[in-house]
Amino acid sequence: MKFTQNLIALAACFLPLIAGAPTTQLHAKVQNPHAQNVVPDSYIVVFKKDIDSATIESEYASVNQILSRRDFAHKGIGSKYDLEHFKGYQIEADVATIGHIASSPQVAYIEKDGKMKANALTTRSGAPWGLNNISHKQGSNSTNGIFPRKTNSTTDYTYDDSAGSGTTVYIVDTGIFIEHNEFAGRATWGKNFIEGSKDTDENGHGTHCAGTIGGATFGVSNKAKLVAVKVLDGEGSGSNAGVIAGIEWVGKNAGPKSVLSMSLGGEKSDALNAAVESTIKAGVTVVVAAGNENADASNSSPASAPNAITVGAIDKTNTRAEFSNFGPVLDVFAPGVDVLSAWIGSNDAENTISGTSMATPHVAGLSAYLIGLENLATPADVVARIQSLASKDVIPNPENSKNLVAYNGNGA
């Protein structure tokens, strides 16, 4: 009976849509009506937090019934999101349909679906200096017997040989070239959310990030397991809806001692941030890029998600990179200029690129390293530990950011 009543009530809301003139003005529940960098006719609908499963199914049935009566080529409902603290769906529809969906009392808000991109910049020459940087406290040369590993540059990486053992890092990105020698069988395929694409990295960005997180030579945690979650295409582009789908998949599949790494960004999205927060509440440590606009990171997502670890980029002199976003939402800085890591094309391919995309996997790898080494129990414990260990007040131009540089605490 409840299902029938809800169906009739929502259908009644749609009668003007069927009988009247087309509507062009977006409903007040659409939070970003003037957003420009969006996927045409794609929206994210977010339900109220107290909605139950039966009511959600009723909402879907009602929307589908109305869509079946409409004469347009839109695809309708796409991804459905069902995390404990975040429920909703993506839909392709016209403005009039969205207006009537917004009329449902079960809908908290709607967003235009924003475009996402990988936060990497130009290819340059360089070396993996970042491993040396995060394993050496400023002004300290002591090793205290901690295991040293020589990289293929002239720097040393000093770390405990546990190296992320027992942890899993989910790389939500362009995928991973899992056959690369750097991963030695520790990288696996998780889920592909890019329709029509192959289950591999067709860009290189995700493989580069995975290499910094857990590569045998380039990685902070070279014993961590790596899982590819593909939400960006061969051009390094995607959508908020696709990224949320990837986050949801991680939230439902991640076990204890898990980290989610996202080196991507776009305009601020409450829906995307809410999905991140729900995953953190489920116990997954989430590490995200601050962005490359040399602007306040509070205006972009997922950088502005309150409890994610937001990472800015520094260069070899511990100066904030000229492109790195900044501001109070940043939690820590890490190496992000001229970073060498794995690449696509062959089993031993490598590339050197820059961006907050490159800083983020240093901290994602560090998160896994500390979780494995110190058995940290919660995401809050992880960020607190990273900040307590960090080299402090060494960045000359933090621009109202926390003046902290990631460090693994090994006494070097």
PEFEN-V8793 format. One record per residue. N is the residue number from 1. RES is the residue in one small letter. SS is DSSP state (hx for helix, st for strand, lp for the rest). OMEGA is omega as a letter, one per 30 degrees, with the letter a starting at -180 (999 if undefined). Layout:
n: [N | N]
res: [RES | RES]
ss: [SS | SS]
omega: [OMEGA | OMEGA]
This chain:
n: [1 | 2 | 3 | 4 | 5 | 6 | 7 | 8 | 9 | 10 | 11 | 12 | 13 | 14 | 15 | 16 | 17 | 18 | 19 | 20 | 21 | 22 | 23 | 24 | 25 | 26 | 27 | 28 | 29 | 30 | 31 | 32 | 33 | 34 | 35 | 36 | 37 | 38 | 39 | 40 | 41 | 42 | 43 | 44 | 45 | 46 | 47 | 48 | 49 | 50 | 51 | 52 | 53 | 54 | 55 | 56 | 57 | 58 | 59 | 60 | 61 | 62 | 63 | 64 | 65 | 66 | 67 | 68 | 69 | 70 | 71 | 72 | 73 | 74 | 75 | 76 | 77 | 78 | 79 | 80 | 81 | 82 | 83 | 84 | 85 | 86 | 87 | 88 | 89 | 90 | 91 | 92 | 93 | 94 | 95 | 96 | 97 | 98 | 99 | 100 | 101 | 102 | 103 | 104 | 105 | 106 | 107 | 108 | 109 | 110 | 111 | 112 | 113 | 114 | 115 | 116 | 117 | 118 | 119 | 120 | 121 | 122 | 123 | 124 | 125 | 126 | 127 | 128 | 129 | 130 | 131 | 132 | 133 | 134 | 135 | 136 | 137 | 138 | 139 | 140 | 141 | 142 | 143 | 144 | 145 | 146 | 147 | 148 | 149 | 150 | 151 | 152 | 153 | 154 | 155 | 156 | 157 | 158 | 159 | 160 | 161 | 162 | 163 | 164 | 165 | 166 | 167 | 168 | 169 | 170 | 171 | 172 | 173 | 174 | 175 | 176 | 177 | 178 | 179 | 180 | 181 | 182 | 183 | 184 | 185 | 186 | 187 | 188 | 189 | 190 | 191 | 192 | 193 | 194 | 195 | 196 | 197 | 198 | 199 | 200 | 201 | 202 | 203 | 204 | 205 | 206 | 207 | 208 | 209 | 210 | 211 | 212 | 213 | 214 | 215 | 216 | 217 | 218 | 219 | 220 | 221 | 222 | 223 | 224 | 225 | 226 | 227 | 228 | 229 | 230 | 231 | 232 | 233 | 234 | 235 | 236 | 237 | 238 | 239 | 240 | 241 | 242 | 243 | 244 | 245 | 246 | 247 | 248 | 249 | 250 | 251 | 252 | 253 | 254 | 255 | 256 | 257 | 258 | 259 | 260 | 261 | 262 | 263 | 264 | 265 | 266 | 267 | 268 | 269 | 270 | 271 | 272 | 273 | 274 | 275 | 276 | 277 | 278 | 279 | 280 | 281 | 282 | 283 | 284 | 285 | 286 | 287 | 288 | 289 | 290 | 291 | 292 | 293 | 294 | 295 | 296 | 297 | 298 | 299 | 300 | 301 | 302 | 303 | 304 | 305 | 306 | 307 | 308 | 309 | 310 | 311 | 312 | 313 | 314 | 315 | 316 | 317 | 318 | 319 | 320 | 321 | 322 | 323 | 324 | 325 | 326 | 327 | 328 | 329 | 330 | 331 | 332 | 333 | 334 | 335 | 336 | 337 | 338 | 339 | 340 | 341 | 342 | 343 | 344 | 345 | 346 | 347 | 348 | 349 | 350 | 351 | 352 | 353 | 354 | 355 | 356 | 357 | 358 | 359 | 360 | 361 | 362 | 363 | 364 | 365 | 366 | 367 | 368 | 369 | 370 | 371 | 372 | 373 | 374 | 375 | 376 | 377 | 378 | 379 | 380 | 381 | 382 | 383 | 384 | 385 | 386 | 387 | 388 | 389 | 390 | 391 | 392 | 393 | 394 | 395 | 396 | 397 | 398 | 399 | 400 | 401 | 402 | 403 | 404 | 405 | 406 | 407 | 408 | 409 | 410 | 411 | 412]
res: [m | k | f | t | q | n | l | i | a | l | a | a | c | f | l | p | l | i | a | g | a | p | t | t | q | l | h | a | k | v | q | n | p | h | a | q | n | v | v | p | d | s | y | i | v | v | f | k | k | d | i | d | s | a | t | i | e | s | e | y | a | s | v | n | q | i | l | s | r | r | d | f | a | h | k | g | i | g | s | k | y | d | l | e | h | f | k | g | y | q | i | e | a | d | v | a | t | i | g | h | i | a | s | s | p | q | v | a | y | i | e | k | d | g | k | m | k | a | n | a | l | t | t | r | s | g | a | p | w | g | l | n | n | i | s | h | k | q | g | s | n | s | t | n | g | i | f | p | r | k | t | n | s | t | t | d | y | t | y | d | d | s | a | g | s | g | t | t | v | y | i | v | d | t | g | i | f | i | e | h | n | e | f | a | g | r | a | t | w | g | k | n | f | i | e | g | s | k | d | t | d | e | n | g | h | g | t | h | c | a | g | t | i | g | g | a | t | f | g | v | s | n | k | a | k | l | v | a | v | k | v | l | d | g | e | g | s | g | s | n | a | g | v | i | a | g | i | e | w | v | g | k | n | a | g | p | k | s | v | l | s | m | s | l | g | g | e | k | s | d | a | l | n | a | a | v | e | s | t | i | k | a | g | v | t | v | v | v | a | a | g | n | e | n | a | d | a | s | n | s | s | p | a | s | a | p | n | a | i | t | v | g | a | i | d | k | t | n | t | r | a | e | f | s | n | f | g | p | v | l | d | v | f | a | p | g | v | d | v | l | s | a | w | i | g | s | n | d | a | e | n | t | i | s | g | t | s | m | a | t | p | h | v | a | g | l | s | a | y | l | i | g | l | e | n | l | a | t | p | a | d | v | v | a | r | i | q | s | l | a | s | k | d | v | i | p | n | p | e | n | s | k | n | l | v | a | y | n | g | n | g | a]
ss: [lp | hx | hx | hx | hx | hx | hx | hx | hx | hx | hx | hx | hx | lp | hx | hx | hx | hx | hx | lp | lp | lp | lp | lp | lp | lp | lp | lp | lp | st | lp | lp | lp | lp | lp | lp | lp | st | st | st | st | st | st | st | st | st | st | lp | lp | lp | lp | lp | hx | hx | hx | hx | hx | hx | hx | hx | hx | hx | hx | hx | hx | hx | hx | hx | lp | lp | lp | lp | lp | lp | lp | st | st | st | st | st | st | st | st | lp | lp | st | st | st | st | st | st | st | lp | lp | hx | hx | hx | hx | hx | hx | hx | hx | lp | lp | lp | lp | st | st | st | st | st | st | st | st | st | st | st | st | lp | lp | lp | lp | st | lp | lp | lp | lp | lp | hx | hx | hx | hx | hx | hx | lp | lp | lp | lp | lp | lp | lp | lp | lp | lp | lp | lp | lp | st | st | st | lp | lp | lp | lp | lp | st | st | st | lp | lp | lp | lp | lp | lp | lp | lp | lp | st | st | st | st | st | st | lp | lp | lp | lp | lp | lp | lp | hx | hx | hx | lp | lp | lp | st | st | st | st | st | st | lp | lp | lp | lp | lp | lp | lp | lp | lp | lp | lp | lp | hx | hx | hx | hx | hx | hx | hx | hx | hx | hx | lp | lp | lp | lp | lp | lp | lp | lp | lp | lp | st | st | st | st | st | st | lp | lp | lp | lp | lp | lp | st | st | st | hx | hx | hx | hx | hx | hx | hx | hx | hx | hx | hx | hx | hx | hx | lp | lp | lp | lp | st | st | st | st | st | lp | st | st | st | st | lp | lp | hx | hx | hx | hx | hx | hx | hx | hx | hx | hx | hx | hx | lp | lp | lp | st | st | st | st | st | lp | lp | lp | lp | lp | lp | st | hx | hx | hx | st | st | lp | lp | lp | lp | lp | lp | lp | st | st | st | st | st | st | lp | lp | lp | lp | lp | st | lp | lp | lp | lp | lp | st | lp | lp | lp | lp | lp | st | st | st | st | lp | lp | lp | st | st | st | st | lp | lp | lp | lp | lp | lp | lp | st | st | st | st | lp | lp | hx | hx | hx | hx | hx | hx | hx | hx | hx | hx | hx | hx | hx | hx | hx | hx | hx | hx | hx | lp | lp | lp | lp | hx | hx | hx | hx | hx | hx | hx | hx | hx | hx | hx | lp | st | st | lp | lp | lp | lp | lp | lp | lp | lp | lp | lp | lp | st | st | lp | lp | lp | lp | lp | lp | lp]
omega: [l | l | a | a | l | a | l | a | a | l | l | l | a | a | l | l | a | a | a | l | l | l | a | a | a | l | a | l | l | a | a | a | a | l | a | a | a | l | a | l | l | a | l | a | a | l | l | a | a | a | l | a | a | l | l | l | l | l | l | a | a | l | l | l | l | l | a | a | a | a | l | a | a | a | a | a | l | a | l | a | a | l | a | a | l | a | l | a | l | l | l | a | l | a | a | l | l | l | a | l | l | a | l | l | l | a | l | l | l | l | l | a | a | l | l | l | l | a | l | a | a | l | a | l | a | a | a | l | a | l | l | a | a | l | l | l | a | l | a | l | a | l | l | l | a | a | l | l | l | l | a | l | a | a | l | l | a | a | l | a | l | l | l | l | l | l | l | l | l | a | a | a | a | a | l | l | a | l | a | a | a | a | l | l | a | l | l | l | l | a | l | a | l | a | l | a | l | l | l | l | a | a | a | a | a | l | l | l | l | l | l | l | a | l | a | a | a | a | l | a | a | l | l | l | a | a | a | l | a | l | l | a | a | l | a | a | l | a | l | a | l | l | l | l | l | l | l | a | l | a | a | a | a | l | l | l | a | l | l | a | l | l | a | a | l | l | a | a | l | a | l | l | l | l | l | a | l | l | l | l | l | l | a | l | a | a | a | l | l | a | a | a | a | a | l | a | l | a | a | l | g | a | a | l | a | a | l | l | a | a | l | a | l | l | a | l | a | l | l | l | a | a | a | l | a | l | a | a | l | l | a | l | l | a | a | l | l | a | l | l | a | a | l | l | l | a | l | a | l | a | l | a | a | l | l | l | a | l | a | a | l | a | l | l | l | l | l | l | a | l | a | a | a | l | l | a | a | l | l | l | a | a | l | a | l | a | l | l | a | l | a | l | l | a | a | a | a | l | l | l | l | a | a | l | a | a | a | l | a | l | a | 999]
